[in-house]
Each structure stands twice: as C-alpha cells, then as structure tokens.
Amino acid sequence: MAQQTFGSIIKTVSATGTPEALGSGSVRGHSFTFVGMKAARTDNAGKIYIQPGSSNDSAGIPLSPGDSITFTADSDDDYFTDAQFYIDVENAGDGVIAFYDK
C-alpha cells in the first residue's frame, strides 16, 4: 500500500458571472476538496459556486466563506482533472483552495 500524497491549487476569479476553470487539465486526483477561501487564511467576501461545466447561472454548488465540499471518484482507477471544475463568484476576487490527492 503506497502512501498518499496531496497537492493544492489556489484559484481566484476576477469577474462575477463568468465561471473559470480550476485549471488546464494537467492536475488529476481521485478526490478534490474545495474550501471557500481566496488565499491561505483568507475567507471570501461572499458565496462561490462549484460547477461541473462552464455555463453561466448553472446549478453550481454554493459554498459560503470557509465552507468545504469534497468530490471523490467512484473507484480507485477513476479520477477527476482540474479542468472539470468551474468556479463562479458573487464577489470579484473571491475563489477557492482546492486540495487533491496525487
């Protein structure tokens, strides 16, 4: 059994109503945990939304400042990429910290 290693991505969104991808698809993990923070030890001013696509006003999952949610793949062989998750914000400059397993 191998020791699990983790990484993190900090993503802020510059404009409201324009969802941005968490990344380019180069990062993949079995699970991603999103925390409603725009930087280390800095909560957001308002809610952010995690969504599986880039369309505006889609049914994103809301996270209040400091809240978290985890997405875990169904099996050990499955994974997510950072490009699958889009972030939308109520306040420009807010964002997420995403922790993932490598």
N, C-alpha and C positions, 0 to 999 in steps of 0.2 A: 504494500500500500504506500503510495507516494504522498509526501507532504504537500498540501495545497498551498499555493502562493496567490497573492492578491495584488491588485493594482487599483488606481483611481483616476478619474477624469473629472476636472472641474470645467463646467460649461455655463457661460452666461449668454443671455440672449439680448441683443441690442435694441430690438424693436418689439412692441406689443403687436399681437395679431399676426405675426409672421413666424411660425414654428421653424426651428432649426434642428438639424440632425445632431445627435450627441457626438458623432464622429464620422469618419470617412469609410468605415467598414474594416479597418485594419486591426481593430481590437475585438477579440471574441472571448466569451466566457460562458460557463454553464449557468451562472446566475449574475444578475445585476441588481444592486441595491441603490436606490435613488434617495437622496436626502435633500430637502428643500432649503438649500444654503447656497449663497453666491460665492462664497470663499470659506476657507477654514475659519471656524469660529465666528462666522458672519451670517446670520439668518437673512432671508429675503424680506423685502418690504411687504409683499403680497403673495397670493397663491401662484403656483406654477402648475402646468399640466403636462403629464407624460402621455404620449400617444404613439400608437404603432404606425402612423403614417403622417405625411406632411400637410394634409389639408387643414385649412383654417376652420375653426369652430367645430372640429370633430369631437367625438366623445372621449376626450382625454381624461385621465385620472387626476383629480385635483390633489395637490399637496400644499398644505399650509406651511408657513415658515417653520423649519425644524422637523417637520414630519418626514416619515420614510415609508418606502414600499419596496418589496423585493420580487423580482421575476426570476423563476427557476425553470430551466428546461426540463422536459418530461423524463428523459433518460440520460445516463452518463455519457452517451455518444452524441447527444444533441447539444447545440449551443446557440447563443444569440450573438449578433455583432452590434457594435455601437451605432452603425448606420440604420438599424431597425427602429431606434427610439428617437422620437422628436420631442422637443421641449418648446412649450409656449408659455408666455408670462403675462401677468396682469400689469407688471411694472417693468419698464425698460431697465436692463442691467441686472435683473434677478436671474437666477439659474439653479443648477443642481451640482451636487457632488455625487458621482456615480462610482460605487465600489464594485469590482468584478473579480471573479476567480480566474486565474490563468490556466 
